[in-house]
Amino acid sequence: MFKAMILLTRRADMTHEQYEQWWLGVHVPLAKQLPGLRAATFNVVQNPGAGEPDGITELWFDSREAFDAAYASEIGKKVVADSMANVSSRVRMFVDEHRVVG
């Protein structure tokens, strides 16, 4: 399984509460439509400090190729456009998950 983690920081003119409302109310319904998406977790950061991310997304796909294909799709392009219109920073990381408990 391929896992991507995305750290998102809200626009400067947006409060953390406004970011959370947009992210969970508008962005999540779009992201859930990504083709090939196997699982997703959207983590809202509690009381982020200046410059810290407001949200951390975890996305699982069958492969890196499936991830790339999802974001190359029409809905994938909409997901990216929606993110970039509402964040000041987006950092993507591709990780190997090692679960030690649970």
N, C-alpha and C positions, 0 to 999 in steps of 0.2 A: 504494500500500500504506500502511496506517495502522499506526503503531508507538506502543506504550505502553511506558514504562519505570517500574518500580515499585521503590522503595528500601524495604527492610524491616529493621527493627531488632528483635532478639529481646527477649522479656520479661526483666525484671531477674532473675528466679529461674532462668533458663536459661543454661547455658554456651554458648559459641559452637559447641562440638562437638555438644551436644544440639540446638541450633538446626539445624545442618547435617543431622543424622540425621533430624529431623522434616521439614525442608524437602524434602530429596531423596527420602526414603523414604515419606513420607505425602502431602505437599502436591503434589509434581510429578505423581504418578499421577492425582490429582484434576484438576489444572489441564490436563493433556493431554486431558481429556474436554470441554473448553470447545467448544461448537459454533462453527464458523467459524474456529477458530484455524488460521492458516497456518504459523506457525513460532514457536518459543519457545527462549530461552536463559536458563538459570538460572546466574548468576554468584555464587559464594561468595567473599566478601571475605576476603583473607588478613590475619590479625591485626588486626581492626578495633580502633580506639581507642575510648575512652569516647564514647558518643553517636553513633558512626559506624554506618552500616548494616552488617548482617551478610550481606545478599544483595541483588543487583540482578537483577530479572527484565526481560527484553526479550520483548515479545509482538507479533506481527504479525497483523493482520486485514485484510480487504479494505477496510474503511471504519470510521469512528467508529460508524456505526449498527450494524455487525456486532459491534464491541466491546461496545457497550451492550446489544445483544440477548443476547450470550453471558453477560454478567454478570446479566442479568435472568432467565435460565433457571434451572431447578432446580439443575443442577450448578454454575452460576455463583454461586448463593446459598450453596451448600456450600463452594465455594472461598473466598469472602469470609469466611464464618463460621470456617473452619479457620484462615485467616490471622489474623483478629482475636483468636482464642483463643490464638495463639502469638507475637504480636508486640506490642511497645509502641509502635511507630510504623510507619506505612505512608504513603509519599509517592508519588503517581502523577503522572507527567509524560507528556504527549503530544508527540512530537518529530518533526521532519523529519530523516531520516537523510541525510547527505552522505558517501558512501564515497569516499575519495580514493586508497586503495591496495587492491588485491585485488578 
